[in-house]
Amino acid sequence: MPDFTQPKLGLLRIISLKSAILVTPVFLIYFEMKRILFVLYTLVSFASKSQTLNAYAKVTSVTGSSVLALSNVNIANHTFTVGGQVVVMQMQDNVIGANTTNVATFGNLSAIANAGRYEIRTIAAVTPTSGTPTSVTLTASLANTFNTGANSSVQLISFRDMGTNFTTTANIGCLTWNGNVGGVIAFYVTNTLTLNHRILADGDGFSGGRYSNDNGGPVCATGNNTVYITNSANWGFKGEGIYKNTNTNFANARGRILNGGGGGNDHNAGGGGGGNYTAGGQGGNGYNNCTAFPGGGLGGLSLSGQISASCVFMGGGGGGGQQNNSQNSSGGNGGGIVLIKANTIQTSTTCGASIRISANGNNASNGGNDGMGGGGAGGSIVIDATTFSINASCPLLVRANGGDGGDCTDGAAHAGGGGGGQGAIIYSSAQPTSNVTTQTNNGAAGQDNSGGAISAGNGSGSNGSGVIASSSGPLPITLLDFKGEALENQVRLEWHTASETNNDYFTLEKSTDGINYGLLSKVKGAGTSKAQKNYSSPDYQPSEGINYYRLKQTDFDGKYKEFPIISVPFLGNTDFSFFPNPSKSGEYISFLLSGNSHLKTFNLSILNLTGNEIYSKTIFNDSENKVEFTLSDLNLATGVYFIKIHNGSSSQIKKLVVY
């Protein structure tokens, strides 16, 4: 997020100029107007993020692959609850290896370790049970090893259930990444997501590096290009990336930190652009276009070789520019991460504003006669959806573009910032094209001067290379429904899925008390599928009374998920009737037993929806064919009940509705 306290956004100040550089009053007005417009645009952009869906927490340790200790908990907009799903994501890891010396390879990738990996899990327990949680226990162990060391960062994000169908009522945003938590939007809809608003993670990723102190060293001198690491703030600060830097000796100068852009070196060199799917551009050479000893920050690395539907990254922050006349700019923030799962994504026939899902990197600000910051890289968007139904009057734009490097607007040659690399957009199905535009564009290099000279680099690669289609990841199976129906001599159970990922099999379990469950059947899953699948399995020996059924889904790697329990009352063989049904609250209910003359005595019970008995009475059948009983002494409240008869060897249940 832009720092509004920085001098670069001041509207009134004294501008010191290099010798022989004159600035006309007209240019000053133009320069200030551009800054005002930028501030207004930024304020409007951030004000539009009016709804945050998720809860966030830093994971400080993982015990037994299922118990996560938490800190930095943010539950202002959602919370962590038992039965709720969560995303466990490795935001940063110790991936730099031995590339920590003052050479051009500083910040190169040694091994990706677990950076970018994420899993979806269900919470089994929260400690404490109320208030701010300090730990959560998962129902199933994590498949990956998540690292929580000094140079690593793991985050827990609520994977919010928005219901069967969900229509947006406001723009959706997220907590901006603050070094511990934030930067991620994650939610799912069982069936249809209707977009009437924007989903925005622009600039919510890794932070851009700050500009340097005012420092005017030698101009285009030997050694200005060879400082890759330093703790001196006379050089621009590096942008943040997938390595959590805790060493102040690495904080400044032109060496990148993985996908974070390097800072500009003295004298007046530009910051490098952040990287994600493609690398960021190198910062401008420095004052007077110093090609002999260029000091521009190196662009953040490309992570395309590591990116997949199960491994994504926030955009790297751009590096800060080097200044000596307070005419600088910082690097832009990278884009955040958006994870969305739905069966169908659609837009309505009318929409109040352009509809977009966006994780752009921020542009760096423009400035005068100093080095400018690099643009932030685009973030990552993962959309697991089977169908897109986008109305032509409300088209959808999905984008993860790199931010532009800052322009130097002075008349002489100083240094623009490098452009941010493009982000990644991953679709689980074919890339939608009907009324949908998908963009992963590189950020443009900033200008060295008002004449349009450019020595900085654009974000690398061809625009659009960060779009990946038909790629499945860890977003969970979408279960449309799970229901049961009592027939004459069995209970028919059926369920339907909208999509499946690595689904090995389903397990059906049965209980008569809702507590103790046993295996009923095992049904083979569809593996990975984006089409609706229909499943059924009968219970040929249902118990007379209420039967409880639990459905569990197991992946090929043994990970499993349990779905909500359903109950099905089975009527049995004994026949009885009662009337009226539905019955008005307080009205008499007449009970009739027929065709069972052998039942001389039996028990009549009324159960509530949870199966608890709320009324019981022994009935004596003194007739050979029927018995009639009026519940004149029971005033039932409005609701649904079950009437049960039982004679010790058989029983039957029927539904009673009271209104």
C-alpha positions as CSV (number, residue, x, y, z in Angstrom):
1,M,0.0,0.0,0.0
2,P,1.4,3.4,-0.8
3,D,3.0,5.3,2.1
4,F,1.1,8.6,2.2
5,T,3.7,10.0,4.7
6,Q,6.5,9.8,2.1
7,P,7.8,13.1,0.6
8,K,7.0,11.8,-2.9
9,L,3.3,12.5,-2.3
10,G,3.6,15.9,-0.8
11,L,1.8,18.6,-2.7
12,L,4.0,21.5,-1.6
13,R,7.7,21.3,-1.2
14,I,11.0,22.9,-2.3
15,I,12.5,21.0,-5.3
16,S,16.3,21.0,-5.4
17,L,17.7,20.6,-8.9
18,K,20.9,19.2,-10.2
19,S,23.2,21.9,-11.8
20,A,22.2,22.9,-15.3
21,I,18.7,21.4,-15.0
22,L,15.9,23.9,-15.2
23,V,12.2,23.1,-14.6
24,T,9.6,25.4,-15.9
25,P,6.5,26.4,-13.9
26,V,4.3,24.6,-16.5
27,F,6.2,21.4,-15.9
28,L,5.8,21.8,-12.1
29,I,2.0,22.1,-12.5
30,Y,2.0,19.0,-14.7
31,F,4.1,17.1,-12.3
32,E,2.0,17.9,-9.3
33,M,-1.2,17.2,-11.1
34,K,0.0,13.7,-11.9
35,R,0.7,13.1,-8.2
36,I,-2.7,14.4,-7.2
37,L,-4.4,12.1,-9.7
38,F,-2.3,9.1,-8.5
39,V,-3.3,9.8,-4.8
40,L,-7.0,10.1,-5.8
41,Y,-6.9,6.9,-7.9
42,T,-5.2,5.1,-5.0
43,L,-7.7,6.3,-2.4
44,V,-10.7,5.3,-4.6
45,S,-9.1,1.9,-5.4
46,F,-8.6,1.1,-1.8
47,A,-11.9,2.5,-0.6
48,S,-13.6,0.1,-3.0
49,K,-12.4,-2.9,-1.0
50,S,-15.4,-2.8,1.3
51,Q,-15.8,-6.5,2.4
52,T,-13.2,-8.9,3.8
53,L,-14.4,-12.5,4.1
54,N,-11.5,-14.3,5.8
55,A,-9.8,-14.9,9.1
56,Y,-6.0,-15.0,9.3
57,A,-3.4,-16.3,11.6
58,K,0.4,-16.9,11.6
59,V,1.3,-20.5,12.2
60,T,4.2,-20.6,14.7
61,S,4.6,-24.4,14.9
62,V,3.2,-27.6,13.6
63,T,3.0,-30.6,16.0
64,G,2.2,-34.1,14.8
65,S,1.2,-32.7,11.3
66,S,-2.2,-31.7,12.7
67,V,-1.9,-29.3,15.6
68,L,-1.1,-25.7,14.6
69,A,0.0,-23.1,17.1
70,L,-1.1,-19.6,16.2
71,S,-0.2,-16.0,16.7
72,N,-1.0,-12.7,15.0
73,V,-4.6,-13.8,14.8
74,N,-7.0,-11.6,12.9
75,I,-10.7,-12.6,13.3
76,A,-12.2,-9.2,12.7
77,N,-14.2,-10.4,9.6
78,H,-14.5,-14.2,10.1
79,T,-13.3,-16.8,12.6
80,F,-11.9,-20.3,13.0
81,T,-14.5,-22.8,14.1
82,V,-14.9,-26.5,14.6
83,G,-16.0,-28.1,11.3
84,G,-14.9,-25.1,9.3
85,Q,-12.4,-25.4,6.5
86,V,-9.1,-23.7,6.3
87,V,-6.2,-23.1,3.9
88,V,-2.7,-23.9,5.3
89,M,-0.2,-22.0,3.1
90,Q,3.5,-21.6,3.1
91,M,3.9,-18.0,2.2
92,Q,7.8,-17.9,2.5
93,D,10.5,-20.4,3.1
94,N,14.3,-20.7,3.5
95,V,14.8,-21.0,-0.3
96,I,17.9,-18.9,-0.8
97,G,20.5,-21.5,0.2
98,A,24.1,-20.4,-0.1
99,N,23.3,-17.5,-2.5
100,T,24.0,-14.9,0.2
101,T,27.3,-13.3,-0.9
102,N,27.9,-10.0,-2.5
103,V,27.7,-11.2,-6.1
104,A,25.1,-11.0,-8.9
105,T,23.7,-14.4,-8.0
106,F,22.6,-13.1,-4.6
107,G,19.0,-14.1,-4.1
108,N,18.9,-16.9,-6.7
109,L,16.7,-19.9,-5.9
110,S,18.5,-22.8,-4.2
111,A,15.5,-25.0,-3.8
112,I,11.8,-24.2,-3.6
113,A,11.5,-26.1,-0.3
114,N,7.8,-25.8,0.6
115,A,7.2,-22.2,-0.5
116,G,3.9,-21.7,-2.2
117,R,2.4,-25.0,-1.2
118,Y,-1.1,-25.0,0.3
119,E,-3.6,-27.5,1.5
120,I,-7.3,-27.4,2.5
121,R,-8.2,-29.0,5.9
122,T,-11.1,-29.1,8.3
123,I,-10.8,-28.0,11.9
124,A,-11.5,-30.6,14.6
125,A,-10.8,-28.5,17.7
126,V,-10.0,-24.9,18.6
127,T,-8.2,-23.8,21.7
128,P,-9.5,-22.0,23.6
129,T,-13.1,-22.7,22.7
130,S,-14.0,-19.0,22.8
131,G,-12.1,-15.8,22.2
132,T,-8.9,-15.5,20.2
133,P,-7.6,-19.0,19.3
134,T,-4.0,-19.9,20.2
135,S,-4.1,-23.3,18.3
136,V,-6.3,-25.4,16.1
137,T,-6.3,-29.2,15.6
138,L,-7.1,-30.5,12.1
139,T,-9.2,-33.6,11.4
140,A,-6.6,-35.0,9.1
141,S,-2.8,-34.7,9.0
142,L,-1.1,-32.4,6.6
143,A,0.5,-34.0,3.5
144,N,3.3,-31.5,3.2
145,T,5.9,-30.5,5.8
146,F,5.3,-26.8,6.6
147,N,8.3,-24.9,7.8
148,T,8.1,-22.3,10.5
149,G,11.8,-21.3,11.0
150,A,13.2,-17.8,11.1
151,N,13.3,-17.4,7.3
152,S,9.9,-19.0,6.7
153,S,6.3,-18.0,7.1
154,V,3.2,-20.2,7.3
155,Q,-0.3,-18.8,7.3
156,L,-3.8,-20.2,8.3
157,I,-6.7,-18.7,6.3
158,S,-10.3,-19.5,6.7
159,F,-11.7,-21.1,3.5
160,R,-15.1,-19.5,3.9
161,D,-18.2,-21.4,3.0
162,M,-20.6,-18.9,1.2
163,G,-23.4,-21.4,0.9
164,T,-25.2,-23.3,-1.9
165,N,-25.6,-20.2,-4.0
166,F,-24.0,-16.8,-3.3
167,T,-24.5,-13.4,-4.9
168,T,-22.0,-10.7,-4.1
169,T,-23.4,-7.6,-2.3
170,A,-20.2,-5.5,-2.2
171,N,-16.6,-5.6,-3.5
172,I,-14.6,-8.4,-1.8
173,G,-11.0,-7.7,-0.7
174,C,-8.6,-9.0,1.9
175,L,-6.2,-7.9,4.6
176,T,-3.1,-6.6,2.9
177,W,0.0,-8.8,3.7
178,N,1.9,-7.3,6.6
179,G,4.8,-9.7,6.9
180,N,2.8,-12.3,9.0
181,V,-0.7,-12.5,7.7
182,G,-3.0,-11.4,4.9
183,G,-2.8,-11.2,1.2
184,V,-5.2,-14.0,0.4
185,I,-8.9,-14.2,-0.5
186,A,-10.3,-17.7,-0.2
187,F,-13.9,-18.9,-0.4
188,Y,-16.2,-21.5,-1.9
189,V,-19.8,-21.8,-3.1
190,T,-21.4,-25.2,-3.5
191,N,-23.3,-24.4,-6.6
192,T,-23.5,-20.9,-8.2
193,L,-21.4,-17.8,-7.6
194,T,-23.0,-14.7,-9.0
195,L,-20.7,-11.8,-9.4
196,N,-22.2,-8.3,-9.2
197,H,-19.0,-6.8,-7.8
198,R,-15.3,-7.0,-7.9
199,I,-12.9,-9.4,-6.2
200,L,-9.7,-7.4,-5.6
201,A,-6.3,-8.5,-4.3
202,D,-4.4,-5.7,-6.2
203,G,-1.3,-4.7,-4.3
204,D,-2.1,-6.9,-1.3
205,G,1.0,-9.2,-1.8
206,F,4.7,-8.8,-0.9
207,S,5.6,-5.2,-0.1
208,G,7.7,-3.0,-2.3
209,G,11.1,-1.8,-1.0
210,R,11.5,1.8,0.3
211,Y,13.6,4.4,-1.5
212,S,17.0,5.3,-0.1
213,N,18.2,8.1,2.1
214,D,19.3,11.2,0.3
215,N,22.9,10.3,-0.7
216,G,24.9,11.7,-3.6
217,G,27.9,9.6,-4.2
218,P,30.2,9.4,-7.3
219,V,28.4,9.7,-10.6
220,C,28.9,6.7,-12.9
221,A,32.0,5.4,-11.0
222,T,33.6,2.1,-10.7
223,G,31.9,0.0,-8.1
224,N,28.5,1.6,-8.3
225,N,27.2,-1.5,-10.1
226,T,28.8,-4.2,-7.8
227,V,27.0,-3.6,-4.5
228,Y,24.4,-6.4,-4.3
229,I,23.9,-6.5,-0.5
230,T,24.4,-3.9,2.2
231,N,22.8,-2.6,5.3
232,S,23.3,1.0,4.3
233,A,20.1,2.9,3.6
234,N,22.0,5.1,1.1
235,W,21.0,2.4,-1.4
236,G,17.5,1.5,-2.3
237,F,15.7,-1.2,-0.3
238,K,14.9,-4.6,-1.8
239,G,11.3,-5.6,-2.4
240,E,9.9,-8.5,-0.3
241,G,9.7,-12.0,-1.7
242,I,9.3,-15.7,-0.9
243,Y,12.4,-15.7,1.4
244,K,11.7,-14.1,4.8
245,N,14.7,-11.9,5.2
246,T,15.8,-11.4,8.8
247,N,19.3,-10.2,8.1
248,T,19.7,-6.4,7.8
249,N,22.9,-6.9,5.8
250,F,20.8,-8.2,2.9
251,A,18.2,-5.3,3.0
252,N,19.6,-2.9,0.5
253,A,21.3,-2.6,-2.9
254,R,20.7,-4.1,-6.3
255,G,20.6,-7.9,-5.5
256,R,17.1,-9.4,-5.6
257,I,15.6,-11.4,-2.9
258,L,14.1,-14.3,-5.0
259,N,11.0,-12.8,-6.5
260,G,11.5,-9.4,-4.8
261,G,13.2,-6.7,-6.9
262,G,16.5,-5.3,-5.9
263,G,17.0,-1.7,-4.8
264,G,18.7,1.0,-6.9
265,N,22.4,1.7,-6.3
266,D,24.1,5.1,-6.1
267,H,23.9,7.3,-8.1
268,N,20.1,7.6,-8.8
269,A,19.6,4.1,-10.2
270,G,16.1,2.6,-10.4
271,G,14.6,-0.3,-8.4
272,G,14.0,-3.7,-10.1
273,G,10.5,-5.0,-10.7
274,G,9.1,-7.8,-8.7
275,G,8.7,-11.3,-10.2
276,N,6.1,-14.1,-10.1
277,Y,5.3,-16.2,-13.2
278,T,7.8,-14.1,-15.2
279,A,10.8,-12.1,-13.9
280,G,10.7,-8.5,-13.1
281,G,12.6,-5.9,-15.2
282,Q,16.0,-4.5,-14.1
283,G,15.9,-0.9,-12.8
284,G,17.3,2.0,-14.8
285,N,21.0,2.6,-15.1
286,G,21.3,5.7,-13.0
287,Y,22.1,9.4,-13.5
288,N,23.2,10.4,-17.0
289,N,22.4,6.9,-18.2
290,C,25.4,5.2,-16.7
291,T,25.9,2.2,-19.1
292,A,29.5,1.6,-18.0
293,F,28.5,0.9,-14.4
294,P,24.7,0.4,-14.3
295,G,23.3,0.3,-10.8
296,G,19.7,-0.6,-11.4
297,G,18.2,-3.2,-9.1
298,L,17.9,-6.7,-10.5
299,G,14.4,-7.9,-11.3
300,G,12.8,-10.5,-9.1
301,L,13.0,-14.1,-10.3
302,S,10.6,-16.0,-12.4
303,L,8.9,-18.8,-10.5
304,S,7.1,-20.4,-13.5
305,G,8.9,-23.7,-13.0
306,Q,7.4,-24.1,-9.5
307,I,3.9,-22.7,-10.1
308,S,0.9,-25.1,-10.4
309,A,-2.6,-25.4,-9.1
310,S,-1.2,-26.6,-5.8
311,C,1.7,-24.1,-5.5
312,V,1.2,-20.4,-6.0
313,F,2.8,-17.2,-4.9
314,M,2.1,-13.6,-4.1
315,G,3.7,-11.1,-6.5
316,G,7.2,-9.9,-5.5
317,G,7.5,-6.3,-4.4
318,G,9.5,-3.9,-6.5
319,G,12.8,-2.5,-5.3
320,G,13.1,1.1,-4.1
321,G,14.9,3.8,-6.1
322,Q,18.1,5.6,-5.0
323,Q,17.8,9.4,-4.4
324,N,19.8,12.4,-3.5
325,N,17.2,15.1,-4.2
326,S,14.1,13.7,-2.5
327,Q,12.5,13.1,-5.9
328,N,12.3,9.3,-5.5
329,S,9.7,6.6,-5.3
330,S,9.4,3.3,-3.5
331,G,8.7,0.0,-5.2
332,G,5.2,-1.2,-5.8
333,N,3.5,-4.0,-3.8
334,G,3.0,-7.3,-5.5
335,G,-0.5,-8.7,-6.1
336,G,-2.1,-11.1,-3.6
337,I,-3.7,-14.5,-4.0
338,V,-7.3,-15.4,-4.9
339,L,-8.7,-18.9,-4.4
340,I,-12.3,-19.5,-5.5
341,K,-14.2,-22.7,-5.9
342,A,-17.8,-23.0,-7.3
343,N,-19.7,-25.2,-9.6
344,T,-20.8,-22.2,-11.8
345,I,-19.6,-18.6,-12.0
346,Q,-22.0,-16.2,-13.6
347,T,-22.8,-12.5,-13.9
348,S,-26.2,-10.9,-13.9
349,T,-27.9,-9.0,-16.7
350,T,-27.1,-5.7,-15.0
351,C,-24.1,-4.6,-13.0
352,G,-23.2,-1.3,-11.4
353,A,-19.5,-1.5,-12.4
354,S,-17.1,-3.6,-14.5
355,I,-16.8,-7.0,-13.0
356,R,-13.3,-8.3,-12.4
357,I,-11.3,-10.7,-10.4
358,S,-7.9,-9.0,-10.0
359,A,-4.5,-9.6,-8.4
360,N,-2.4,-6.9,-10.1
361,G,0.9,-5.7,-8.8
362,N,1.0,-2.0,-8.0
363,N,2.6,0.6,-10.2
364,A,5.5,2.5,-8.6
365,S,5.0,6.2,-8.2
366,N,6.6,8.8,-10.6
367,G,9.1,11.3,-9.4
368,G,11.6,14.0,-10.4
369,N,15.4,14.0,-10.8
370,D,16.2,10.7,-8.8
371,G,15.8,7.0,-9.2
372,M,12.3,5.5,-9.2
373,G,10.9,2.3,-7.8
374,G,10.2,-0.9,-9.6
375,G,6.6,-2.2,-10.2
376,G,5.2,-5.0,-8.1
377,A,4.6,-8.3,-9.8
378,G,1.1,-9.7,-10.5
379,G,-0.2,-12.1,-7.9
380,S,-2.0,-15.5,-8.4
381,I,-5.6,-16.5,-9.0
382,V,-6.9,-20.1,-8.8
383,I,-10.5,-20.6,-10.0
384,D,-11.9,-24.1,-9.7
385,A,-15.2,-23.9,-11.6
386,T,-16.9,-26.2,-14.1
387,T,-19.1,-23.7,-15.8
388,F,-18.9,-20.0,-16.7
389,S,-22.1,-18.2,-17.6
390,I,-21.0,-14.6,-18.2
391,N,-23.6,-12.2,-19.5
392,A,-22.5,-10.0,-22.4
393,S,-23.8,-6.9,-20.6
394,C,-21.7,-7.7,-17.6
395,P,-18.4,-9.1,-19.0
396,L,-15.8,-10.5,-16.6
397,L,-12.1,-9.5,-16.5
398,V,-9.7,-11.8,-14.8
399,R,-6.2,-10.3,-14.5
400,A,-2.9,-10.6,-12.7
401,N,-0.8,-8.0,-14.3
402,G,2.6,-6.6,-13.3
403,G,2.8,-3.0,-12.2
404,D,4.7,-0.4,-14.1
405,G,8.0,1.0,-13.0
406,G,8.0,4.6,-11.8
407,D,8.8,7.3,-14.4
408,C,11.4,9.9,-13.8
409,T,9.8,13.1,-15.1
410,D,12.9,15.4,-15.0
411,G,14.4,16.7,-18.2
412,A,17.8,15.1,-17.7
413,A,18.5,11.3,-17.7
414,H,18.1,9.8,-14.3
415,A,16.5,6.3,-13.9
416,G,13.0,4.7,-14.2
417,G,12.0,1.6,-12.3
418,G,11.8,-1.9,-13.8
419,G,8.4,-3.3,-14.7
420,G,6.8,-6.0,-12.6
421,G,6.6,-9.5,-13.9
422,Q,3.2,-11.0,-14.7
423,G,1.3,-13.2,-12.3
424,A,-0.5,-16.5,-12.7
425,I,-4.1,-17.4,-13.4
426,I,-5.1,-21.0,-13.1
427,Y,-8.4,-22.5,-14.3
428,S,-9.4,-26.0,-13.3
429,S,-11.3,-26.4,-16.6
430,A,-10.8,-24.9,-20.1
431,Q,-10.0,-21.2,-20.1
432,P,-13.4,-19.4,-20.5
433,T,-13.5,-17.1,-23.5
434,S,-17.2,-16.2,-23.9
435,N,-17.5,-12.6,-22.4
436,V,-14.4,-13.4,-20.3
437,T,-11.0,-11.6,-20.8
438,T,-8.0,-13.1,-19.0
439,Q,-4.8,-11.0,-18.6
440,T,-1.4,-11.7,-17.3
441,N,0.6,-8.8,-18.7
442,N,4.1,-7.6,-17.8
443,G,4.5,-4.2,-16.2
444,A,6.2,-1.5,-18.4
445,A,9.7,0.0,-17.6
446,G,9.7,3.5,-16.2
447,Q,11.1,6.4,-18.2
448,D,14.5,7.9,-17.4
449,N,13.3,11.5,-18.2
450,S,10.5,13.5,-19.6
451,G,11.8,12.9,-23.1
452,G,10.8,9.2,-22.8
453,A,14.3,7.7,-22.7
454,I,14.3,4.2,-21.1
455,S,17.2,2.2,-19.7
456,A,15.1,0.0,-17.3
457,G,13.5,-3.3,-18.4
458,N,10.0,-4.4,-18.8
459,G,8.7,-7.4,-17.0
460,S,10.0,-10.4,-19.0
461,G,8.3,-12.9,-21.1
462,S,5.3,-12.8,-23.5
463,N,2.1,-11.3,-22.2
464,G,-0.4,-14.1,-21.3
465,S,2.2,-16.8,-20.6
466,G,1.0,-16.9,-17.0
467,V,-2.5,-18.3,-17.9
468,I,-2.8,-22.0,-17.1
469,A,-5.9,-24.0,-18.0
470,S,-7.3,-27.4,-17.1
471,S,-5.1,-27.7,-14.0
472,S,-6.5,-29.2,-10.8
473,G,-5.2,-28.5,-7.3
474,P,-6.1,-29.1,-3.7
475,L,-9.4,-27.2,-3.6
476,P,-11.8,-29.8,-2.3
477,I,-14.6,-31.8,-3.8
478,T,-17.8,-29.9,-4.4
479,L,-20.7,-32.0,-2.9
480,L,-24.0,-30.8,-4.3
481,D,-26.2,-32.9,-1.9
482,F,-26.4,-36.0,0.2
483,K,-29.8,-37.4,1.0
484,G,-31.7,-40.6,2.0
485,E,-35.2,-41.9,1.4
486,A,-37.0,-44.7,3.2
487,L,-38.7,-47.2,0.8
488,E,-40.8,-50.3,1.5
489,N,-37.9,-52.5,2.7
490,Q,-34.8,-50.3,2.4
491,V,-33.3,-46.9,2.6
492,R,-31.9,-45.4,-0.6
493,L,-28.9,-43.1,-0.2
494,E,-27.7,-40.9,-3.0
495,W,-25.3,-38.0,-3.4
496,H,-24.0,-35.8,-6.3
497,T,-20.7,-34.0,-6.8
498,A,-20.1,-31.0,-9.1
499,S,-16.4,-31.7,-9.4
500,E,-13.7,-34.0,-7.9
501,T,-10.0,-33.9,-7.5
502,N,-7.9,-37.0,-6.8
503,N,-11.0,-38.8,-5.4
504,D,-10.3,-42.4,-4.7
505,Y,-13.5,-43.6,-2.9
506,F,-16.4,-42.7,-0.7
507,T,-17.3,-44.5,2.5
508,L,-20.9,-44.8,3.8
509,E,-21.2,-45.3,7.6
510,K,-24.4,-46.0,9.6
511,S,-25.5,-45.5,13.2
512,T,-28.7,-46.0,15.1
513,D,-27.8,-43.6,18.0
514,G,-26.0,-40.9,16.0
515,I,-22.8,-41.6,18.0
516,N,-21.4,-45.0,17.1
517,Y,-20.9,-45.7,13.4
518,G,-20.1,-48.8,11.4
519,L,-19.2,-49.4,7.8
520,L,-22.2,-49.7,5.5
521,S,-20.6,-49.6,2.0
522,K,-17.6,-48.3,0.0
523,V,-18.1,-46.6,-3.4
524,K,-15.4,-45.9,-6.0
525,G,-14.9,-42.2,-6.8
526,A,-14.3,-40.6,-10.2
527,G,-10.7,-39.6,-9.6
528,T,-10.5,-36.1,-11.1
529,S,-13.7,-34.8,-12.8
530,K,-15.2,-31.5,-13.7
531,A,-18.6,-32.9,-14.7
532,Q,-21.4,-33.7,-12.3
533,K,-21.3,-37.3,-10.9
534,N,-24.2,-39.1,-9.4
535,Y,-23.8,-41.8,-6.7
536,S,-26.2,-44.1,-4.8
537,S,-26.0,-46.9,-2.4
538,P,-28.9,-48.8,-0.6
539,D,-29.2,-49.8,3.0
540,Y,-31.0,-53.2,2.7
541,Q,-31.3,-53.7,6.4
542,P,-32.4,-50.4,7.9
543,S,-33.2,-50.4,11.6
544,E,-36.7,-49.6,12.6
545,G,-36.5,-46.1,14.0
546,I,-34.2,-43.3,13.0
547,N,-31.1,-44.3,11.0
548,Y,-28.1,-41.9,10.8
549,Y,-25.7,-41.9,7.8
550,R,-22.3,-40.4,7.5
551,L,-20.4,-39.9,4.2
552,K,-16.7,-39.7,4.0
553,Q,-14.5,-39.0,0.9
554,T,-10.9,-40.3,0.7
555,D,-8.2,-39.1,-1.7
556,F,-5.6,-41.3,-3.4
557,D,-3.0,-40.1,-0.8
558,G,-5.2,-41.1,2.1
559,K,-6.4,-37.7,3.0
560,Y,-10.2,-37.6,3.8
561,K,-13.1,-35.3,4.4
562,E,-16.3,-36.0,6.3
563,F,-19.6,-34.4,5.1
564,P,-22.6,-33.5,7.3
565,I,-24.6,-36.4,8.8
566,I,-28.2,-37.1,7.6
567,S,-31.0,-38.9,9.5
568,V,-33.6,-41.1,7.8
569,P,-36.6,-42.5,9.8
570,F,-37.6,-46.1,8.7
571,L,-41.3,-47.0,9.2
572,G,-40.9,-50.8,9.6
573,N,-43.7,-53.3,9.1
574,T,-46.3,-52.3,11.7
575,D,-49.1,-50.1,10.3
576,F,-50.7,-47.2,12.0
577,S,-52.1,-43.8,11.2
578,F,-53.0,-40.6,13.0
579,F,-54.9,-37.5,12.1
580,P,-55.1,-34.7,11.4
581,N,-51.6,-34.4,9.9
582,P,-50.5,-31.6,9.7
583,S,-52.1,-30.7,12.9
584,K,-52.7,-27.3,14.5
585,S,-50.8,-26.6,17.7
586,G,-53.0,-27.5,20.6
587,E,-55.3,-29.7,18.5
588,Y,-56.2,-33.2,19.5
589,I,-54.4,-36.0,17.6
590,S,-56.2,-39.3,17.1
591,F,-54.1,-42.4,16.8
592,L,-55.3,-45.6,14.9
593,L,-53.6,-49.0,14.9
594,S,-54.9,-51.4,12.4
595,G,-54.2,-54.9,11.1
596,N,-52.2,-55.9,14.1
597,S,-54.5,-57.7,16.5
598,H,-51.6,-59.6,18.0
599,L,-50.3,-56.3,19.6
600,K,-52.1,-56.4,22.9
601,T,-49.8,-53.8,24.5
602,F,-47.3,-51.4,23.0
603,N,-45.5,-48.2,23.7
604,L,-46.2,-45.0,21.9
605,S,-43.5,-42.3,21.8
606,I,-43.1,-38.8,20.3
607,L,-39.6,-37.8,19.2
608,N,-38.2,-34.5,18.2
609,L,-36.0,-33.9,15.1
610,T,-32.8,-34.9,17.0
611,G,-34.4,-38.2,18.0
612,N,-34.9,-37.3,21.7
613,E,-38.1,-38.7,23.3
614,I,-40.4,-35.9,24.5
615,Y,-43.5,-38.1,25.3
616,S,-44.1,-41.7,26.1
617,K,-47.1,-43.8,27.1
618,T,-48.1,-47.5,27.2
619,I,-51.2,-48.3,25.2
620,F,-53.4,-51.3,25.9
621,N,-55.1,-52.7,22.8
622,D,-58.5,-54.1,24.0
623,S,-59.8,-54.4,20.5
624,E,-59.1,-57.3,18.1
625,N,-58.7,-54.9,15.1
626,K,-57.9,-51.4,16.2
627,V,-57.2,-49.0,19.0
628,E,-57.9,-45.3,19.1
629,F,-56.0,-42.9,21.4
630,T,-56.4,-39.1,21.6
631,L,-53.4,-37.1,22.8
632,S,-55.6,-34.7,24.7
633,D,-53.0,-34.1,27.4
634,L,-50.1,-33.0,25.1
635,N,-49.9,-29.5,23.6
636,L,-47.1,-29.8,21.0
637,A,-45.3,-26.6,19.9
638,T,-45.0,-25.8,16.2
639,G,-42.5,-28.0,14.4
640,V,-41.8,-31.4,12.9
641,Y,-42.0,-34.6,15.1
642,F,-41.9,-38.4,14.8
643,I,-44.5,-40.7,16.3
644,K,-43.1,-44.2,17.1
645,I,-44.8,-47.4,18.2
646,H,-42.9,-50.3,19.6
647,N,-43.9,-53.7,21.1
648,G,-40.4,-55.0,22.0
649,S,-39.8,-56.8,18.7
650,S,-40.9,-54.3,16.0
651,S,-41.4,-50.6,15.7
652,Q,-42.5,-48.0,13.2
653,I,-42.0,-44.3,12.8
654,K,-44.0,-41.7,11.0
655,K,-43.7,-37.9,10.6
656,L,-46.0,-35.5,12.3
657,V,-46.1,-31.8,11.3
658,V,-47.5,-29.3,13.8
659,Y,-48.2,-25.7,12.7
